[in-house]
Amino acid sequence: MKKLLRTIFIIFFAEFIIVSCLVLYFAHSTQADYGKEYGVYNATYNLKPNMAPVADKTTVESDPEYNIEAEVKVQGESILISEDIFFDGERDKIGLYIPSANIAETKIYNVVSDGTVTGILKKETYIEIELEEPSDSIKVVYEILPEADKQTLSHNKDGYYLTNFLITPFVYKDGQPVYTLKKSFGDPYIYEINNYHVTFKTENNLKIYAPGKTEEEITDEYRITTFEASNIRDFPAVLLYDADVYVEKLGNVNLHFINSKEASTYVKEAFSFAESNIGDYPYEDFFVVKAPISINGMEFSNMIFLSDRCFGNPARLKNIAYHEVFHQWFYGIIGTDQLNEPFLDEGLVDYLATCLTNGKTRQWKGKDLKKPLKDYTNVSEYYNLAYYDSAAYFYTIHQKLGNNFYRLLSDIYNEWKFKILYFDDFQQLVNNY
């Protein structure tokens, strides 16, 4: 009897082991099939950074067609600006973006030119001006009233966060203006490379952090600070009453961490990767600002914002720092059309961040990525297509090109540095490989 029971137990146990193995097998197979169709892949092998210097990098010089001189008076809740824009030739029609109107009340007080202004078409985020006589310059006087909230253009008890606040000339593609729009998400801005000469008149206890060479005069009442910045797209500035500033040299670049020292390791990693695999950073200074913003991060010329909510969370801080640093190359040095092709910079920098983290990306299933910002109905749709599906698209290209993927990025850097890269141009380069 005991032998019989022992035999039955052995048979039962063996069957149990076999069934368990089959269950695990089929469960794994199901997960794998699901992943192939819908899931997320660990792409460590294909995402391995090259980190080897790319040869034949050039130092492309730019001669911007616009020079912008602005006098900015900051007082209380008001930002009063008198701005002169100089063109490389005379024009009888001039289009100007008003980027601040996207997130702050903006009042245009006066538009003056050597040529008589005969007509002004004012939209919410831009103005088109007709002149009786052609002119090579125009003056605009306006006021910005930033809200005390968590926007990238705002103020609070600590100071002022002034980004996308200066009026800039239209970008033209194939002779036609690229119009901006008001949008509660995404980046409804597009800029050519400009030269900026910006003078701030502020309280004498406000310290200003901004791109360019600096001259400063402090009186009993005011601090007058002038910045001279060349070959940048937009001009950001942070004005703070008090800040913990940490400066570190990386190669030829001064990294300024404004209340953000915790992010220094991640910023340096991203910088080293980008310079090794794409091209040199062509500016002397870069600013990393811990900012009270509602989004995780935001890029500007020579500056990034990292949300204060990311600090204390190393994994989140690392990913956001990588993403925003890579925007210095794809948005800043190499411009993109964020209004009509937002995926081109967002998807690419998101993918590059994944390269450094050895993270995961979706499978690209051939989705049409070229969707203009105006056609997105909500932020979830925007992130899914412009970030995640687009990152998967660049992963697919990396798979096909191997380490030639980094050669592609270097070629883009050499050819489109200080220009605007459109998707048609990008596709042509990919096809050439």
DOMIVEX-472092 format. One record per atom (N, C-alpha, C): residue in one letter; x, y negated, z. Coordinates in steps of 0.1 Angstrom, whole numbers. Layout:
<pts>
resn:X:Y:Z
A:X:Y:Z
...
</pts>
This chain:
<pts>
resn:X:Y:Z
M:8:12:0
M:0:0:0
M:9:-13:0
K:19:-12:9
K:28:-23:10
K:35:-26:-4
K:39:-14:-10
K:46:-15:-23
K:37:-22:-33
L:24:-17:-33
L:14:-23:-42
L:12:-38:-41
L:11:-42:-28
L:9:-56:-25
L:21:-64:-29
R:33:-58:-27
R:46:-65:-30
R:46:-67:-46
T:42:-56:-53
T:42:-57:-68
T:33:-68:-73
I:21:-68:-67
I:11:-78:-71
I:16:-92:-68
F:22:-94:-57
F:28:-107:-53
F:38:-112:-63
I:47:-102:-67
I:58:-105:-76
I:52:-109:-90
I:42:-101:-94
I:36:-104:-107
I:29:-118:-107
F:22:-121:-96
F:15:-134:-94
F:25:-145:-94
F:36:-143:-86
F:46:-154:-85
F:52:-157:-99
A:55:-146:-106
A:61:-147:-120
A:52:-155:-129
E:39:-151:-129
E:29:-158:-137
E:28:-173:-133
F:29:-175:-120
F:28:-189:-115
F:40:-197:-121
I:52:-192:-121
I:64:-198:-126
I:62:-201:-141
I:57:-191:-148
I:56:-192:-163
I:46:-203:-166
V:34:-203:-159
V:23:-213:-162
V:28:-227:-158
S:36:-228:-147
S:41:-241:-143
S:50:-247:-154
C:59:-238:-159
C:68:-242:-169
C:61:-247:-182
L:50:-239:-185
L:43:-243:-197
L:36:-256:-195
V:30:-258:-183
V:23:-271:-180
V:33:-283:-181
L:45:-281:-175
L:55:-292:-176
L:59:-294:-190
Y:61:-283:-198
Y:65:-285:-212
Y:55:-293:-220
F:42:-289:-219
F:32:-295:-227
F:30:-310:-222
A:31:-312:-209
A:30:-325:-204
A:41:-334:-209
H:53:-329:-210
H:64:-336:-215
H:62:-339:-230
S:57:-329:-237
S:55:-330:-251
S:44:-341:-254
T:34:-341:-246
T:23:-351:-248
T:29:-365:-245
Q:37:-366:-235
Q:43:-379:-232
Q:52:-384:-244
A:59:-374:-249
A:68:-378:-260
A:61:-382:-272
D:50:-375:-276
D:42:-378:-287
D:35:-392:-285
Y:30:-394:-273
Y:24:-407:-270
Y:34:-418:-271
G:47:-415:-267
G:57:-426:-268
G:60:-429:-282
K:60:-418:-291
K:63:-421:-305
K:53:-430:-312
E:41:-429:-307
E:30:-436:-313
E:28:-450:-307
Y:29:-450:-294
Y:25:-462:-286
Y:35:-467:-276
G:44:-459:-272
G:51:-462:-260
G:63:-470:-261
V:71:-469:-251
V:83:-477:-250
V:95:-468:-250
Y:106:-472:-257
Y:117:-464:-259
Y:129:-469:-251
N:137:-461:-245
N:150:-465:-240
N:160:-464:-251
A:165:-475:-254
A:173:-476:-266
A:188:-479:-263
T:192:-473:-252
T:206:-476:-247
T:216:-474:-258
Y:216:-464:-265
Y:227:-461:-275
Y:227:-472:-286
N:216:-475:-291
N:215:-484:-302
N:216:-499:-297
L:214:-501:-284
L:215:-514:-279
L:228:-517:-273
K:237:-508:-274
K:251:-511:-268
K:257:-523:-274
P:260:-533:-266
P:266:-545:-271
P:280:-543:-278
N:282:-550:-288
N:295:-549:-295
N:306:-555:-287
M:305:-567:-282
M:314:-574:-274
M:328:-576:-279
A:329:-573:-292
A:342:-575:-299
A:342:-588:-307
P:353:-596:-307
P:352:-609:-314
P:349:-607:-329
V:340:-615:-334
V:336:-614:-348
V:345:-623:-356
A:351:-618:-366
A:361:-626:-374
A:354:-636:-383
D:362:-645:-388
D:358:-655:-398
D:347:-664:-393
K:347:-668:-380
K:338:-678:-375
K:343:-691:-380
T:334:-700:-384
T:338:-713:-389
T:333:-723:-379
T:340:-735:-380
T:335:-747:-372
T:328:-756:-381
V:315:-755:-382
V:307:-763:-391
V:304:-776:-384
E:307:-787:-391
E:304:-800:-386
E:291:-805:-392
S:284:-813:-385
S:271:-818:-389
S:271:-833:-391
D:263:-838:-400
D:261:-852:-401
D:246:-855:-401
P:241:-856:-389
P:226:-857:-387
P:221:-869:-395
E:209:-868:-401
E:203:-879:-408
E:196:-889:-399
Y:195:-885:-386
Y:188:-894:-377
Y:197:-897:-365
N:197:-910:-361
N:204:-914:-349
N:193:-921:-340
I:192:-917:-328
I:182:-922:-319
I:188:-929:-307
E:184:-941:-305
E:188:-949:-294
E:176:-953:-285
A:177:-949:-273
A:165:-951:-264
A:169:-957:-251
E:161:-966:-246
E:162:-972:-233
E:150:-967:-225
V:154:-960:-214
V:143:-953:-206
V:143:-960:-192
K:132:-965:-188
K:130:-970:-174
K:121:-961:-166
V:126:-956:-156
V:119:-947:-147
V:115:-954:-134
Q:102:-955:-132
Q:98:-961:-120
Q:84:-956:-115
G:84:-950:-104
G:72:-943:-99
G:67:-932:-108
E:55:-933:-112
E:49:-923:-121
E:51:-927:-135
S:57:-937:-138
S:58:-942:-152
S:72:-940:-158
I:72:-936:-171
I:84:-935:-179
I:82:-944:-191
L:88:-956:-190
L:87:-966:-201
L:99:-965:-210
I:96:-964:-223
I:107:-961:-233
I:106:-971:-245
S:117:-977:-248
S:119:-984:-260
S:129:-977:-269
E:125:-972:-280
E:133:-963:-288
E:135:-968:-302
D:147:-968:-307
D:151:-971:-321
D:155:-959:-328
I:150:-956:-340
I:153:-944:-348
I:159:-950:-361
F:172:-946:-364
F:179:-950:-376
F:180:-938:-386
F:176:-941:-398
F:176:-931:-408
F:188:-932:-417
D:191:-922:-425
D:203:-922:-434
D:200:-929:-447
G:188:-934:-449
G:185:-942:-461
G:171:-949:-458
E:168:-958:-467
E:155:-965:-466
E:143:-957:-470
R:132:-959:-462
R:120:-951:-465
R:108:-960:-464
D:98:-957:-471
D:86:-964:-470
D:75:-957:-463
K:77:-944:-460
K:68:-936:-452
K:76:-929:-441
I:72:-930:-429
I:79:-924:-417
I:70:-916:-409
G:73:-904:-406
G:65:-895:-397
G:73:-893:-384
L:66:-894:-372
L:72:-893:-359
L:64:-883:-351
Y:71:-874:-344
Y:65:-865:-335
Y:64:-872:-321
I:53:-869:-314
I:52:-873:-300
I:51:-861:-291
P:62:-854:-288
P:61:-842:-281
P:56:-843:-267
S:58:-854:-261
S:53:-856:-247
S:38:-855:-246
A:31:-858:-257
A:16:-858:-257
A:10:-845:-256
N:18:-834:-257
N:13:-821:-255
N:10:-818:-241
I:17:-824:-231
I:15:-820:-217
I:14:-832:-208
A:15:-844:-213
A:14:-856:-205
A:7:-868:-212
E:1:-876:-205
E:-5:-888:-211
E:6:-897:-216
T:4:-901:-229
T:14:-909:-236
T:7:-920:-243
K:12:-932:-240
K:6:-944:-246
K:16:-951:-256
I:12:-952:-268
I:20:-959:-278
I:16:-974:-278
Y:26:-983:-274
Y:23:-997:-273
Y:26:-1005:-286
N:37:-1001:-293
N:41:-1009:-304
N:49:-1001:-314
V:48:-1004:-327
V:56:-998:-337
V:61:-1009:-346
V:74:-1011:-346
V:80:-1023:-353
V:91:-1018:-363
S:91:-1025:-375
S:101:-1021:-385
S:105:-1034:-392
D:117:-1033:-399
D:121:-1044:-408
D:112:-1045:-419
G:107:-1034:-423
G:96:-1034:-433
G:82:-1036:-426
T:73:-1043:-431
T:61:-1046:-424
T:52:-1033:-424
V:48:-1030:-412
V:39:-1018:-410
V:25:-1021:-416
T:21:-1014:-426
T:9:-1016:-432
T:-2:-1006:-428
G:2:-995:-422
G:-8:-985:-418
G:-2:-975:-408
I:-10:-971:-399
I:-6:-961:-389
I:-17:-950:-388
L:-14:-938:-391
L:-23:-927:-388
L:-18:-920:-376
K:-26:-921:-365
K:-22:-915:-352
K:-30:-903:-350
K:-23:-892:-348
K:-29:-879:-343
K:-25:-877:-329
E:-29:-866:-323
E:-27:-864:-309
E:-12:-863:-306
T:-5:-856:-315
T:9:-852:-312
T:19:-858:-322
Y:14:-866:-331
Y:23:-873:-341
Y:17:-885:-347
I:25:-894:-353
I:20:-905:-361
I:27:-906:-374
E:19:-910:-384
E:25:-913:-398
E:23:-928:-401
I:35:-934:-405
I:35:-948:-407
I:39:-952:-421
E:31:-961:-427
E:34:-967:-440
E:40:-981:-439
L:50:-984:-447
L:57:-997:-446
L:55:-1004:-460
E:53:-1017:-459
E:52:-1025:-471
E:65:-1026:-478
E:76:-1027:-471
E:89:-1027:-476
E:97:-1016:-470
P:105:-1009:-478
P:113:-998:-473
P:122:-1003:-462
S:125:-994:-452
S:134:-997:-441
S:142:-985:-437
D:153:-987:-431
D:162:-976:-426
D:161:-974:-411
S:151:-981:-404
S:149:-979:-390
S:135:-982:-386
I:132:-978:-374
I:119:-981:-368
I:120:-981:-353
K:113:-990:-346
K:113:-991:-332
K:99:-987:-327
V:99:-979:-316
V:86:-975:-310
V:87:-978:-295
V:77:-984:-289
V:76:-987:-275
V:65:-979:-269
Y:67:-971:-259
Y:57:-962:-254
Y:59:-959:-239
E:49:-953:-233
E:49:-950:-219
E:44:-936:-217
I:51:-928:-209
I:47:-915:-205
I:44:-914:-190
L:32:-908:-187
L:28:-907:-173
L:28:-892:-170
P:39:-886:-166
P:40:-872:-163
P:32:-868:-151
E:26:-857:-151
E:18:-852:-140
E:27:-846:-129
A:22:-847:-117
A:29:-841:-106
A:25:-826:-105
D:29:-818:-114
D:25:-804:-114
D:37:-796:-119
K:35:-784:-123
K:46:-774:-126
K:49:-774:-141
Q:47:-784:-148
Q:50:-785:-162
Q:65:-788:-164
T:70:-785:-176
T:84:-788:-179
T:86:-803:-181
L:76:-811:-182
L:77:-826:-182
L:68:-830:-170
S:75:-833:-159
S:67:-836:-147
S:76:-844:-137
H:70:-847:-126
H:77:-853:-115
H:72:-848:-101
N:80:-848:-91
N:76:-844:-78
N:85:-852:-68
K:84:-848:-55
K:92:-855:-45
K:107:-854:-47
D:111:-844:-54
D:126:-842:-57
D:131:-850:-68
G:122:-854:-77
G:127:-862:-88
G:118:-860:-101
Y:125:-861:-112
Y:118:-861:-125
Y:124:-850:-134
Y:116:-843:-142
Y:120:-833:-151
Y:115:-838:-165
L:124:-843:-173
L:120:-850:-185
L:125:-841:-197
T:117:-834:-203
T:120:-826:-215
T:109:-828:-225
N:113:-826:-238
N:104:-829:-249
N:97:-842:-247
F:104:-852:-244
F:98:-865:-240
F:101:-876:-250
L:112:-875:-258
L:116:-886:-267
L:109:-883:-281
I:104:-894:-287
I:98:-893:-300
I:109:-890:-310
T:107:-881:-320
T:116:-877:-330
T:110:-877:-344
P:118:-879:-354
P:113:-879:-368
P:108:-865:-372
F:99:-865:-382
F:93:-853:-388
F:104:-844:-393
V:102:-831:-392
V:109:-821:-400
V:102:-818:-413
Y:109:-817:-424
Y:103:-815:-437
Y:108:-801:-442
K:98:-793:-447
K:102:-781:-454
K:96:-781:-468
D:105:-779:-478
D:101:-780:-492
D:94:-793:-495
G:99:-804:-489
G:93:-817:-491
G:80:-821:-484
Q:75:-811:-476
Q:63:-813:-469
Q:65:-814:-454
P:58:-823:-447
P:60:-823:-433
P:55:-811:-425
V:62:-807:-415
V:58:-796:-406
V:50:-803:-395
Y:37:-802:-394
Y:29:-809:-384
Y:29:-801:-371
T:30:-809:-360
T:29:-803:-347
T:14:-802:-342
L:12:-796:-331
L:-2:-795:-326
L:-1:-794:-311
K:-13:-796:-305
K:-14:-795:-290
K:-18:-780:-287
K:-10:-774:-278
K:-12:-760:-275
K:-8:-758:-260
S:-16:-750:-253
S:-14:-748:-239
S:-4:-737:-236
F:1:-730:-247
F:12:-720:-245
F:20:-720:-258
G:32:-713:-257
G:41:-714:-268
G:49:-726:-268
D:57:-729:-279
D:65:-740:-280
D:61:-748:-293
P:52:-757:-291
P:47:-765:-303
P:56:-777:-307
Y:69:-774:-309
Y:79:-784:-312
Y:88:-779:-323
I:93:-788:-331
I:103:-785:-341
I:112:-797:-342
Y:125:-795:-343
Y:134:-807:-343
Y:145:-804:-353
E:149:-814:-360
E:162:-814:-367
E:173:-817:-357
I:186:-815:-361
I:197:-820:-354
I:198:-835:-354
N:199:-841:-342
N:200:-856:-341
N:212:-860:-333
N:216:-872:-334
N:225:-879:-325
N:217:-887:-315
Y:220:-887:-302
Y:212:-894:-292
Y:221:-904:-284
H:217:-916:-282
H:223:-926:-274
H:212:-930:-264
V:212:-925:-252
V:201:-927:-243
V:206:-934:-230
T:199:-945:-226
T:203:-953:-214
T:191:-952:-205
F:194:-948:-192
F:184:-947:-182
F:186:-959:-172
K:175:-965:-168
K:175:-974:-157
K:166:-969:-146
T:172:-965:-135
T:165:-959:-124
T:168:-964:-111
E:162:-959:-101
E:166:-962:-87
E:180:-957:-85
N:188:-964:-77
N:202:-961:-76
N:205:-948:-68
N:195:-942:-62
N:197:-930:-55
N:193:-917:-63
L:190:-919:-76
L:187:-908:-85
L:199:-905:-93
K:202:-892:-93
K:214:-887:-101
K:208:-880:-114
I:214:-883:-125
I:208:-878:-138
I:218:-867:-144
Y:212:-856:-148
Y:219:-845:-155
Y:213:-844:-169
A:222:-846:-179
A:217:-846:-193
A:230:-843:-202
P:227:-839:-214
P:238:-836:-223
P:246:-849:-227
G:259:-847:-231
G:266:-858:-237
G:276:-865:-228
K:284:-874:-234
K:294:-881:-226
K:286:-892:-218
T:291:-895:-206
T:284:-903:-197
T:291:-915:-192
E:284:-927:-192
E:289:-939:-185
E:279:-943:-175
E:283:-948:-164
E:274:-951:-153
E:278:-964:-146
E:267:-972:-143
E:269:-984:-135
E:259:-984:-124
I:263:-986:-112
I:254:-986:-100
I:254:-1000:-94
T:242:-1006:-92
T:241:-1019:-85
T:233:-1016:-72
D:231:-1027:-65
D:223:-1026:-53
D:209:-1021:-55
E:204:-1024:-67
E:190:-1020:-70
E:188:-1008:-80
Y:197:-1007:-89
Y:195:-998:-100
Y:208:-989:-103
R:205:-978:-109
R:215:-970:-115
R:213:-970:-130
I:223:-974:-138
I:222:-975:-152
I:232:-965:-158
T:226:-954:-164
T:234:-943:-169
T:232:-941:-184
T:242:-940:-192
T:242:-939:-206
T:248:-926:-210
F:240:-919:-219
F:245:-906:-224
F:247:-907:-240
E:258:-902:-245
E:260:-901:-259
E:262:-887:-263
A:251:-881:-270
A:251:-867:-273
A:250:-865:-288
S:258:-857:-294
S:258:-855:-308
S:254:-841:-312
N:248:-840:-323
N:244:-827:-329
N:236:-818:-320
I:225:-824:-314
I:216:-816:-306
I:202:-818:-311
R:193:-809:-308
R:179:-810:-313
R:170:-819:-305
D:170:-816:-292
D:162:-824:-283
D:171:-829:-272
F:166:-839:-265
F:174:-845:-254
F:167:-843:-241
P:171:-833:-232
P:165:-831:-219
P:172:-839:-208
A:166:-842:-198
A:172:-849:-187
A:165:-845:-174
V:173:-843:-163
V:167:-840:-150
V:173:-851:-141
L:164:-857:-133
L:167:-868:-124
L:163:-864:-110
L:173:-862:-101
L:171:-857:-88
L:177:-866:-77
Y:169:-867:-66
Y:174:-875:-55
Y:186:-867:-48
D:185:-854:-48
D:195:-846:-41
D:195:-833:-48
A:207:-827:-49
A:209:-814:-56
A:222:-807:-52
D:221:-794:-51
D:233:-786:-49
D:239:-782:-63
V:250:-788:-66
V:256:-787:-79
V:269:-779:-79
Y:269:-768:-87
Y:280:-759:-88
Y:285:-759:-102
V:298:-762:-104
V:303:-763:-118
V:314:-752:-120
E:313:-745:-131
E:323:-734:-134
E:327:-735:-148
K:340:-733:-151
K:345:-734:-165
K:345:-720:-171
L:339:-718:-182
L:339:-706:-190
L:344:-709:-204
G:357:-705:-206
G:363:-709:-219
G:364:-724:-220
N:358:-730:-230
N:358:-744:-232
N:345:-751:-228
V:337:-744:-221
V:324:-749:-217
V:323:-751:-202
N:318:-762:-197
N:315:-765:-183
N:301:-761:-180
L:299:-751:-172
L:286:-746:-168
L:282:-753:-155
H:271:-761:-156
H:266:-769:-144
H:254:-762:-139
F:255:-757:-127
F:243:-750:-120
F:237:-760:-110
I:225:-764:-114
I:218:-774:-105
I:208:-766:-97
N:211:-764:-84
N:203:-757:-75
N:202:-742:-79
S:211:-737:-87
S:209:-724:-94
S:221:-715:-94
K:230:-717:-84
K:242:-709:-84
K:240:-694:-84
E:228:-690:-79
E:225:-676:-79
E:224:-670:-93
A:222:-678:-103
A:221:-673:-116
A:234:-673:-124
S:245:-677:-117
S:258:-679:-124
S:263:-666:-131
T:263:-655:-124
T:268:-643:-130
T:261:-639:-143
Y:247:-640:-143
Y:239:-636:-155
Y:242:-646:-166
V:243:-659:-163
V:245:-669:-173
V:259:-666:-180
K:269:-663:-172
K:282:-661:-178
K:282:-648:-186
E:275:-638:-182
E:274:-625:-190
E:268:-628:-204
A:257:-636:-204
A:250:-639:-216
A:259:-647:-225
F:266:-657:-219
F:275:-666:-227
F:286:-658:-234
S:292:-649:-226
S:303:-641:-231
S:298:-632:-243
F:287:-626:-241
F:281:-618:-251
F:278:-626:-264
A:272:-637:-263
A:268:-645:-274
A:280:-650:-282
E:290:-655:-274
E:302:-660:-281
E:310:-649:-288
S:310:-637:-282
S:317:-626:-288
S:310:-620:-301
N:297:-621:-301
N:289:-614:-311
N:282:-623:-321
I:281:-636:-318
I:274:-646:-327
I:283:-657:-331
G:287:-665:-322
G:296:-676:-325
G:299:-685:-313
D:309:-693:-314
D:313:-702:-303
D:302:-712:-299
Y:301:-715:-286
Y:292:-726:-282
Y:299:-739:-285
P:293:-747:-293
P:300:-759:-299
P:299:-772:-290
Y:295:-770:-277
Y:293:-782:-268
Y:302:-780:-256
E:305:-791:-249
E:314:-791:-238
E:306:-787:-225
D:293:-790:-224
D:286:-788:-212
D:273:-781:-214
F:269:-773:-204
F:256:-766:-204
F:251:-766:-190
F:238:-769:-189
F:231:-771:-176
F:221:-760:-173
V:222:-754:-161
V:212:-744:-157
V:205:-750:-145
V:192:-752:-146
V:184:-760:-136
V:173:-751:-130
K:173:-749:-117
K:162:-743:-110
K:151:-753:-109
A:140:-750:-116
A:129:-760:-117
A:116:-754:-113
P:107:-763:-107
P:94:-759:-102
P:84:-758:-114
I:86:-748:-122
I:77:-747:-134
I:68:-734:-133
S:57:-734:-139
S:48:-723:-138
S:52:-711:-147
I:60:-713:-157
I:65:-702:-166
I:78:-698:-161
N:83:-686:-165
N:95:-681:-160
N:108:-689:-164
G:108:-695:-176
G:119:-702:-180
G:116:-710:-193
M:126:-719:-196
M:124:-727:-208
M:137:-732:-213
E:139:-732:-226
E:151:-736:-233
E:150:-751:-238
F:162:-758:-238
F:163:-771:-244
F:178:-772:-249
S:181:-782:-256
S:194:-784:-261
S:204:-786:-249
N:214:-777:-247
N:224:-778:-237
N:219:-776:-223
M:206:-771:-222
M:200:-770:-208
M:190:-759:-209
I:188:-752:-197
I:177:-743:-196
I:171:-745:-182
F:158:-742:-181
F:151:-742:-168
F:148:-728:-164
L:151:-724:-152
L:148:-711:-146
L:138:-714:-135
S:126:-708:-135
S:116:-711:-125
S:121:-707:-111
D:117:-715:-102
D:121:-713:-88
D:115:-700:-83
R:104:-695:-89
R:98:-682:-85
R:107:-670:-89
C:117:-672:-98
C:125:-661:-102
C:137:-658:-93
F:140:-669:-85
F:151:-667:-75
F:147:-659:-63
G:156:-650:-59
G:152:-640:-49
G:148:-627:-55
N:146:-627:-68
N:143:-615:-75
N:153:-612:-86
P:164:-606:-83
P:176:-604:-92
P:172:-599:-106
A:164:-589:-106
A:160:-583:-119
A:153:-593:-128
R:144:-600:-123
R:136:-610:-131
R:146:-621:-135
L:154:-626:-125
L:163:-637:-128
L:173:-633:-139
K:178:-621:-138
K:187:-617:-149
K:181:-617:-163
N:169:-611:-164
N:162:-611:-177
N:159:-624:-182
I:154:-633:-174
I:150:-647:-178
I:163:-655:-182
A:173:-653:-174
A:186:-661:-177
A:192:-656:-190
Y:192:-643:-192
Y:197:-638:-205
Y:189:-644:-217
H:176:-643:-216
H:167:-648:-226
H:169:-663:-229
E:169:-671:-219
E:170:-685:-221
E:184:-689:-226
V:195:-683:-221
V:208:-686:-226
V:209:-683:-241
F:204:-671:-246
F:204:-668:-260
F:197:-678:-268
H:187:-685:-263
H:180:-695:-270
H:190:-707:-273
Q:201:-708:-266
Q:210:-718:-270
Q:216:-716:-284
W:216:-703:-288
W:220:-700:-302
W:209:-700:-311
F:198:-694:-308
F:186:-693:-316
F:175:-702:-311
Y:175:-713:-315
Y:167:-725:-312
Y:175:-737:-312
G:187:-737:-304
G:195:-749:-303
G:205:-750:-314
I:215:-741:-315
I:225:-742:-325
I:219:-739:-339
I:212:-728:-339
I:205:-724:-352
I:190:-727:-349
G:184:-736:-356
G:170:-740:-354
G:161:-730:-360
T:149:-730:-355
T:138:-722:-360
T:125:-730:-361
D:116:-725:-369
D:102:-731:-369
D:93:-725:-359
Q:93:-731:-347
Q:85:-725:-336
Q:70:-727:-338
L:66:-735:-347
L:52:-737:-350
L:46:-727:-359
N:54:-723:-369
N:48:-714:-379
N:55:-700:-379
E:66:-699:-372
E:73:-686:-371
E:79:-684:-357
P:71:-685:-347
P:76:-684:-333
P:83:-671:-330
F:80:-660:-337
F:86:-647:-334
F:101:-647:-337
L:105:-656:-347
L:119:-654:-352
L:129:-657:-341
D:127:-667:-332
D:136:-669:-321
D:132:-662:-309
E:119:-661:-306
E:115:-654:-294
E:118:-639:-294
G:114:-633:-305
G:116:-619:-306
G:131:-615:-306
L:139:-623:-313
L:153:-621:-314
L:160:-622:-301
V:158:-633:-293
V:165:-635:-281
V:160:-625:-270
D:147:-621:-271
D:142:-611:-262
D:149:-598:-265
Y:151:-595:-277
Y:158:-582:-281
Y:173:-583:-276
L:179:-594:-278
L:193:-596:-273
L:194:-594:-258
A:184:-599:-251
A:184:-597:-237
A:183:-583:-233
T:176:-575:-241
T:174:-561:-239
T:188:-554:-242
C:195:-559:-252
C:208:-553:-255
C:217:-554:-242
L:217:-565:-235
L:226:-566:-223
L:221:-558:-211
T:208:-556:-210
T:202:-549:-199
T:201:-534:-201
N:204:-530:-214
N:202:-516:-218
N:188:-512:-215
G:179:-521:-218
G:165:-519:-214
G:157:-512:-225
K:145:-515:-226
K:135:-508:-234
K:128:-517:-244
T:124:-512:-255
T:117:-519:-265
T:106:-510:-271
R:96:-517:-277
R:85:-509:-283
R:90:-503:-296
Q:82:-494:-302
Q:84:-490:-316
Q:77:-500:-325
W:84:-505:-334
W:77:-514:-344
W:70:-506:-354
K:57:-510:-356
K:48:-502:-364
K:44:-510:-377
G:53:-519:-381
G:51:-526:-394
G:41:-537:-393
K:39:-543:-381
K:30:-554:-379
K:35:-566:-386
D:26:-574:-391
D:29:-587:-397
D:32:-597:-386
L:44:-601:-385
L:48:-610:-373
L:47:-624:-376
K:46:-628:-389
K:46:-642:-393
K:32:-648:-391
K:29:-651:-379
K:16:-657:-375
K:19:-670:-368
P:14:-681:-374
P:16:-695:-368
P:10:-696:-354
L:16:-705:-347
L:12:-707:-333
L:-3:-711:-332
K:-8:-719:-342
K:-22:-724:-341
K:-32:-712:-342
D:-28:-701:-348
D:-37:-689:-349
D:-38:-680:-337
Y:-29:-682:-327
Y:-30:-674:-315
Y:-42:-679:-307
T:-50:-670:-302
T:-61:-674:-294
T:-59:-674:-279
N:-48:-666:-274
N:-45:-666:-260
N:-31:-663:-258
V:-26:-664:-246
V:-12:-663:-243
V:-8:-648:-243
S:-17:-639:-240
S:-14:-625:-240
S:-11:-620:-254
E:-20:-624:-264
E:-18:-621:-278
E:-4:-627:-282
Y:-1:-639:-278
Y:12:-645:-282
Y:24:-637:-277
Y:24:-634:-264
Y:35:-626:-259
Y:37:-612:-266
N:25:-606:-268
N:26:-592:-274
N:32:-592:-288
L:28:-602:-296
L:33:-602:-309
L:46:-610:-311
A:47:-622:-306
A:59:-631:-308
A:71:-626:-300
Y:69:-619:-289
Y:80:-614:-280
Y:82:-599:-282
Y:72:-591:-278
Y:74:-577:-276
Y:75:-569:-290
D:65:-572:-298
D:65:-565:-311
D:76:-570:-320
S:79:-583:-318
S:90:-589:-326
S:104:-583:-321
A:106:-582:-308
A:118:-575:-303
A:119:-561:-309
A:108:-554:-310
A:109:-541:-316
A:113:-541:-331
Y:109:-552:-338
Y:113:-554:-352
Y:128:-555:-353
F:134:-563:-344
F:149:-565:-344
F:156:-553:-340
Y:150:-545:-331
Y:156:-532:-327
Y:156:-523:-339
T:146:-523:-348
T:146:-515:-360
T:157:-519:-369
I:159:-532:-371
I:170:-537:-379
I:183:-533:-374
H:185:-534:-360
H:197:-529:-354
H:200:-515:-357
Q:190:-507:-356
Q:191:-492:-358
Q:197:-490:-373
K:191:-497:-382
K:195:-495:-396
K:209:-501:-399
L:213:-512:-393
L:225:-518:-396
L:237:-513:-387
G:234:-507:-375
G:244:-504:-366
G:252:-516:-361
N:265:-516:-360
N:272:-527:-355
N:273:-539:-366
N:269:-536:-378
N:268:-547:-388
N:257:-556:-384
F:248:-552:-374
F:238:-562:-369
F:245:-574:-363
Y:256:-572:-356
Y:263:-584:-351
Y:270:-592:-362
R:275:-585:-372
R:280:-592:-383
R:269:-601:-390
L:257:-596:-390
L:246:-604:-395
L:244:-616:-387
L:244:-615:-374
L:242:-627:-365
L:253:-637:-367
S:265:-632:-369
S:277:-641:-371
S:275:-648:-384
D:271:-641:-395
D:269:-647:-408
D:258:-658:-407
I:247:-655:-399
I:237:-665:-397
I:243:-678:-390
Y:251:-675:-380
Y:257:-686:-373
Y:266:-695:-383
N:274:-689:-391
N:282:-696:-400
N:275:-704:-410
E:263:-699:-415
E:256:-705:-426
E:245:-715:-421
W:239:-712:-409
W:228:-720:-405
W:231:-728:-392
K:243:-729:-388
K:246:-737:-376
K:242:-752:-379
F:235:-757:-370
F:230:-771:-370
F:219:-773:-381
K:214:-762:-386
K:203:-763:-396
K:191:-755:-390
I:180:-754:-398
I:169:-746:-394
I:168:-734:-403
L:168:-722:-396
L:166:-709:-403
L:152:-705:-404
Y:147:-703:-416
Y:133:-698:-418
Y:134:-683:-421
F:122:-677:-419
F:122:-662:-420
F:125:-657:-434
D:122:-665:-444
D:125:-660:-458
D:140:-660:-459
D:147:-669:-454
D:162:-669:-454
D:168:-657:-446
F:162:-655:-435
F:166:-643:-427
F:164:-630:-434
Q:152:-628:-440
Q:150:-616:-447
Q:160:-614:-459
Q:163:-625:-466
Q:172:-624:-477
Q:186:-619:-472
L:190:-624:-460
L:203:-619:-455
L:203:-605:-451
V:192:-601:-445
V:190:-587:-441
V:190:-578:-453
N:183:-582:-464
N:183:-574:-476
N:197:-573:-482
N:205:-583:-481
N:219:-582:-486
N:227:-572:-479
Y:223:-568:-467
Y:231:-558:-460
Y:226:-544:-464
</pts>
